[in-house]
Amino acid sequence: MITLHQFTPHWGFNSSPFCLKLETYLRMADLPHTVVLEDMLDKTPKGKMPYIDDAGQKIGDSNLVIEYLQTKYGDRTDSHLSSADRGISLAMRRMIDENLYWCMVYSRWVNEANWQTTRSIYFSDMPPVIKQIVPGLLRKDVIKSLKGHGMGRHSEAEICAIGGRDLIALSNFLSAKPFFFGDQPTILDAAAYGLVRNLVEVPAIVSPLNNQAKQLDNLVAFCDRMTARFYPG
């Protein structure tokens, strides 16, 4: 049995796009699994969430986990794609994971008003003394990571514009299709869902990036479709 370790959900679904992506993939691939919620990273294989434990073998990083699952259990989602479609899928997933994600992180952790919301929601269960120290330290680490990536060196307006172009690219590629490559959801759909749902269904976070995502009707409808199919009830 596969055990999925991931962060505790907020807002009714997982506030980590990578956790939501991996859980969605497991459901999409119809792989039996159990879920363990935890927020400490000290025992994770790569110091981040999510990860899986498959018969004692621990694998971290959502993309590496999916590759492992495909190798061990077969390609249950993308086997029908052409080599060209696979290349497009990989490129768009890189855009989501390595670019658009960081725009979302900035809106939650750096924007001062949204940081107060993020802090109150993410760290509400901490003891009072720890709550005064740990969130600020983690925020400094996130800001350092943003600058190391390069995204954190831009202005907020520039970051929102960068993320907005990514959202438009996703919207244009999806077009009027049910899923990104037609009638059958693939890994790209799991990745897009994990990120886009975290923009369109988080009312507590207010930013131009969230607002733009909510205005792209086909992306909103796509999220609704994915939720109805893989998270009914």
C-alpha positions as a printed NumPy array, in Angstrom:
array([[  0.   ,   0.   ,   0.   ],
       [  1.274,   3.46 ,  -0.916],
       [  1.259,   6.   ,   1.906],
       [  1.11 ,   9.645,   0.864],
       [  2.582,  12.081,   3.381],
       [  1.456,  15.66 ,   2.902],
       [  0.714,  18.927,   4.665],
       [ -2.521,  19.458,   6.573],
       [ -5.079,  20.965,   4.136],
       [ -6.396,  24.499,   4.485],
       [ -9.395,  26.124,   2.818],
       [-10.968,  22.699,   2.263],
       [ -8.117,  21.366,   0.109],
       [ -4.34 ,  21.193,   0.282],
       [ -2.751,  24.633,   0.151],
       [  0.446,  23.11 ,  -1.239],
       [  0.092,  22.823,  -5.039],
       [  2.567,  19.93 ,  -5.025],
       [  0.637,  17.966,  -2.4  ],
       [ -2.628,  18.557,  -4.234],
       [ -0.987,  17.572,  -7.53 ],
       [  0.343,  14.285,  -6.19 ],
       [ -2.867,  13.286,  -4.412],
       [ -4.794,  14.08 ,  -7.585],
       [ -2.405,  11.974,  -9.646],
       [ -2.838,   9.004,  -7.289],
       [ -6.6  ,   9.306,  -7.64 ],
       [ -6.347,   9.823, -11.381],
       [ -4.149,   6.727, -11.776],
       [ -6.471,   4.755,  -9.481],
       [ -3.577,   3.709,  -7.238],
       [ -4.705,   2.541,  -3.775],
       [ -3.165,   4.709,  -1.083],
       [ -3.585,   6.107,   2.384],
       [ -2.906,   9.686,   3.437],
       [ -0.911,  10.835,   6.458],
       [ -1.087,  14.526,   7.368],
       [  1.982,  16.059,   8.948],
       [  3.627,  19.471,   8.941],
       [  7.136,  18.685,  10.174],
       [  9.823,  18.262,   7.536],
       [ 12.646,  16.749,   9.591],
       [ 11.856,  13.151,   8.565],
       [ 11.067,  13.764,   4.905],
       [ 13.463,  12.371,   2.261],
       [ 14.245,  15.765,   0.718],
       [ 13.215,  18.168,   3.454],
       [  9.929,  19.049,   1.793],
       [  6.417,  17.758,   1.168],
       [  4.906,  15.675,  -0.272],
       [  6.529,  12.261,  -0.276],
       [  5.408,   8.657,  -0.411],
       [  6.312,   5.501,   1.461],
       [  5.837,   2.468,  -0.761],
       [  6.574,  -0.744,   1.134],
       [  9.306,   0.993,   3.103],
       [ 10.785,   2.905,   0.181],
       [ 10.523,   6.654,   0.692],
       [ 10.53 ,   8.918,  -2.353],
       [ 10.343,  12.702,  -2.195],
       [  9.541,  15.423,  -4.754],
       [  6.181,  15.161,  -6.502],
       [  7.671,  14.833,  -9.984],
       [ 10.113,  12.105,  -8.953],
       [  7.311,  10.306,  -7.128],
       [  5.152,  10.304, -10.253],
       [  8.056,   9.006, -12.351],
       [  8.618,   6.246,  -9.799],
       [  4.937,   5.31 ,  -9.782],
       [  4.827,   5.213, -13.576],
       [  7.851,   2.928, -13.67 ],
       [  6.581,   0.556, -10.991],
       [  2.836,   0.501, -11.697],
       [  2.706,   1.495, -15.355],
       [  1.727,   4.681, -17.122],
       [ -1.974,   4.908, -16.3  ],
       [ -2.558,   8.487, -17.428],
       [ -0.274,   9.579, -20.267],
       [  0.306,   6.43 , -22.365],
       [ -1.937,   7.735, -25.158],
       [  0.061,  10.95 , -25.644],
       [  2.317,  11.385, -28.658],
       [  5.984,  12.225, -28.161],
       [  5.216,  15.819, -29.154],
       [  2.398,  16.027, -26.597],
       [  4.702,  14.621, -23.93 ],
       [  7.191,  17.376, -24.697],
       [  4.488,  20.036, -24.411],
       [  3.286,  18.498, -21.155],
       [  6.752,  18.543, -19.654],
       [  7.395,  22.145, -20.708],
       [  4.087,  23.361, -19.283],
       [  4.592,  21.449, -16.055],
       [  7.998,  23.096, -15.696],
       [  6.324,  26.478, -16.213],
       [  3.798,  25.676, -13.479],
       [  6.272,  24.209, -10.98 ],
       [  9.27 ,  26.462, -11.528],
       [  7.735,  29.802, -12.457],
       [  4.042,  30.246, -11.723],
       [  4.437,  28.537,  -8.352],
       [  6.945,  31.147,  -7.19 ],
       [  4.59 ,  33.942,  -8.2  ],
       [  1.958,  32.38 ,  -5.945],
       [  4.5  ,  32.011,  -3.12 ],
       [  5.35 ,  35.699,  -3.357],
       [  1.697,  36.679,  -3.092],
       [  1.269,  34.602,   0.086],
       [  4.549,  35.092,   1.919],
       [  5.919,  38.493,   0.884],
       [  2.924,  40.738,   0.308],
       [  2.439,  42.148,   3.794],
       [ -1.361,  41.949,   4.005],
       [ -1.433,  38.409,   2.64 ],
       [  1.421,  37.372,   4.909],
       [ -0.702,  38.207,   7.943],
       [ -3.407,  35.905,   6.57 ],
       [ -0.899,  33.171,   5.72 ],
       [  0.634,  33.393,   9.168],
       [ -2.691,  33.181,  10.984],
       [ -3.86 ,  30.171,   8.962],
       [ -0.677,  28.132,   8.578],
       [  0.566,  28.495,  12.134],
       [ -2.629,  28.74 ,  14.158],
       [ -2.042,  25.459,  16.025],
       [  1.44 ,  26.318,  17.282],
       [  2.036,  27.028,  20.991],
       [  2.017,  30.789,  21.676],
       [  5.752,  31.137,  22.324],
       [  6.759,  29.172,  19.215],
       [  4.167,  31.032,  17.168],
       [  6.011,  34.274,  17.908],
       [  9.307,  32.974,  16.497],
       [  8.935,  30.214,  13.909],
       [  6.69 ,  31.928,  11.314],
       [  9.079,  34.857,  10.946],
       [ 12.064,  32.547,  10.549],
       [ 10.288,  30.497,   7.908],
       [  9.261,  33.671,   6.097],
       [ 12.91 ,  34.752,   5.935],
       [ 13.81 ,  31.368,   4.433],
       [ 11.04 ,  31.701,   1.834],
       [ 12.172,  35.216,   0.881],
       [ 15.755,  33.951,   0.574],
       [ 14.58 ,  31.115,  -1.668],
       [ 12.612,  33.553,  -3.823],
       [ 15.685,  35.71 ,  -4.321],
       [ 17.843,  32.671,  -5.013],
       [ 15.362,  31.562,  -7.655],
       [ 15.36 ,  35.033,  -9.151],
       [ 11.643,  35.719,  -8.882],
       [ 12.111,  37.586,  -5.614],
       [ 14.335,  40.162,  -7.315],
       [ 11.415,  41.612,  -9.269],
       [  8.804,  44.089,  -8.105],
       [  5.4  ,  42.841,  -7.046],
       [  3.841,  44.284, -10.206],
       [  6.42 ,  42.518, -12.374],
       [  5.872,  39.21 , -10.569],
       [  2.107,  39.403, -11.017],
       [  2.604,  40.187, -14.713],
       [  4.94 ,  37.194, -15.108],
       [  2.462,  34.879, -13.416],
       [ -0.392,  36.374, -15.391],
       [  1.279,  35.473, -18.675],
       [  1.658,  31.889, -17.449],
       [ -2.046,  31.748, -16.598],
       [ -2.982,  33.072, -20.04 ],
       [ -0.736,  30.441, -21.652],
       [ -2.524,  27.709, -19.685],
       [ -5.928,  29.156, -20.539],
       [ -5.081,  29.421, -24.242],
       [ -3.765,  25.867, -24.402],
       [ -6.772,  24.457, -22.544],
       [ -9.118,  26.419, -24.796],
       [-12.56 ,  24.749, -24.841],
       [-11.27 ,  21.236, -24.161],
       [-12.396,  19.388, -21.   ],
       [ -8.754,  18.64 , -20.137],
       [ -5.465,  19.886, -21.534],
       [ -5.04 ,  17.061, -24.032],
       [ -8.687,  16.372, -24.734],
       [-11.22 ,  14.137, -23.036],
       [ -8.817,  12.275, -20.74 ],
       [ -6.935,  13.933, -17.835],
       [ -3.159,  13.572, -17.718],
       [ -0.289,  14.527, -15.426],
       [ -0.463,  18.084, -16.777],
       [ -4.049,  18.322, -15.54 ],
       [ -2.984,  17.211, -12.055],
       [ -0.18 ,  19.81 , -11.998],
       [ -2.362,  22.629, -13.305],
       [ -5.171,  21.752, -10.91 ],
       [ -2.832,  21.776,  -7.919],
       [ -1.711,  25.321,  -8.687],
       [ -4.758,  26.922, -10.259],
       [ -7.174,  25.764,  -7.557],
       [ -4.857,  27.43 ,  -5.053],
       [ -5.444,  30.695,  -6.895],
       [ -9.139,  30.619,  -7.745],
       [-10.513,  29.118,  -4.52 ],
       [ -8.584,  30.919,  -1.781],
       [-10.678,  33.987,  -0.92 ],
       [ -8.46 ,  34.936,   2.018],
       [ -5.535,  35.786,  -0.293],
       [ -6.047,  38.91 ,  -2.396],
       [ -3.697,  39.649,  -5.279],
       [ -3.778,  40.596,  -8.977],
       [ -2.605,  37.028,  -9.737],
       [ -5.567,  35.464,  -7.928],
       [ -7.941,  37.952,  -9.539],
       [ -6.66 ,  37.175, -13.018],
       [ -7.017,  33.427, -12.462],
       [-10.627,  33.928, -11.376],
       [-11.347,  35.887, -14.565],
       [-10.183,  33.071, -16.85 ],
       [-13.482,  31.232, -17.082],
       [-12.139,  28.081, -18.703],
       [ -9.57 ,  27.6  , -15.934],
       [-12.247,  28.062, -13.277],
       [-14.5  ,  25.551, -15.061],
       [-11.532,  23.179, -15.381],
       [-10.989,  23.292, -11.605],
       [-14.664,  22.611, -10.997],
       [-14.514,  19.666, -13.389],
       [-11.435,  18.182, -11.738],
       [-12.93 ,  18.598,  -8.261],
       [-16.185,  16.93 ,  -9.292],
       [-14.358,  14.02 , -10.871],
       [-11.629,  13.319,  -8.33 ],
       [-12.932,  14.851,  -5.087],
       [-16.693,  14.211,  -5.203],
       [-18.624,  14.998,  -2.078]])
